[in-house]
């Protein structure tokens, strides 16, 4: 119940301010795609990646900021104005990096909505305790696989 | 008639973001991708405002600002800075650019700073109604190099709202113009005492303190080292 309430509260806070400020950590296949979609939806987007070449994945009409730096350094997050962020999405391919960034965002800066990608489903519990939402590609793919297989079986 | 704004930035993402955002507000926009192009366009057109990136390859934003002012052009300029480059603010302010937009910014921030700049133009001395008007009017005085008048109005702002750090910070900047670092620091400190999280004063104080420390360092080496050791 408490969890639902805090989630609702953070959603309300976001809706109140229609000019969402979103930080995406990692400009890989997932991060860049997400950045393109959000930029298209006219959100203020900042993408952080330590490899400048990664920004080539952004589409031509991406209209946001890019910061070439290591996001596990607090100076980088300050540079991205994390204190003002409405949402932060940690999308690097390393679970530990993602959890660390999510934790900094949640506990030090009180970012209202923190979402992290997580490959290892068994770690989901740790994030729950931190009130960090997670997207687990492993679980999501399993569900999709299952639904396709079972649908075919049902035919 | 809608206002004409020139956007100067070497990064395409940012030019597009600014363009979209200002077009929504029915401003007329034009674009320059480097300092040279900006100078030419400013020469040939009458812009109401220029959004100028400080960090560009070739001619930097500061160079452009200097050249524009040398030609006697007093167009409104908002400087866009990256994180940590605010130390050049005083330099820019002396060249009559007192508005700064620090990257990364949101579309809301762009709209509000642009409308502040335009509404400031319309302020008349006899017509100042509230605290915000007075602050904006003193900025206008700074832009017109009427520093004494700016101080006078900043004092009025302080009387009106004792809880706000902004007038103290601006007062500090004016003292820095006069190279009166002690008084500048005093004002930055008051601003911080009112609101410890007020960034401009924090950065200004840090900068001037560093400046002082380095001066002291030089002195210690040359003259007062003996005394200190005694």
Boltz contact constraints between the chains, C-beta under 6 A:
constraints:
  - contact:
      token1: [A, 19]
      token2: [B, 106]
      max_distance: 6.0
  - contact:
      token1: [A, 19]
      token2: [B, 107]
      max_distance: 6.0
  - contact:
      token1: [A, 19]
      token2: [B, 108]
      max_distance: 6.0
  - contact:
      token1: [A, 21]
      token2: [B, 106]
      max_distance: 6.0
  - contact:
      token1: [A, 44]
      token2: [B, 106]
      max_distance: 6.0
  - contact:
      token1: [A, 44]
      token2: [B, 107]
      max_distance: 6.0
  - contact:
      token1: [A, 46]
      token2: [B, 104]
      max_distance: 6.0
  - contact:
      token1: [A, 62]
      token2: [B, 13]
      max_distance: 6.0
  - contact:
      token1: [A, 63]
      token2: [B, 13]
      max_distance: 6.0
  - contact:
      token1: [A, 63]
      token2: [B, 16]
      max_distance: 6.0
  - contact:
      token1: [A, 63]
      token2: [B, 17]
      max_distance: 6.0
  - contact:
      token1: [A, 64]
      token2: [B, 13]
      max_distance: 6.0
  - contact:
      token1: [A, 65]
      token2: [B, 104]
      max_distance: 6.0
  - contact:
      token1: [A, 79]
      token2: [B, 83]
      max_distance: 6.0
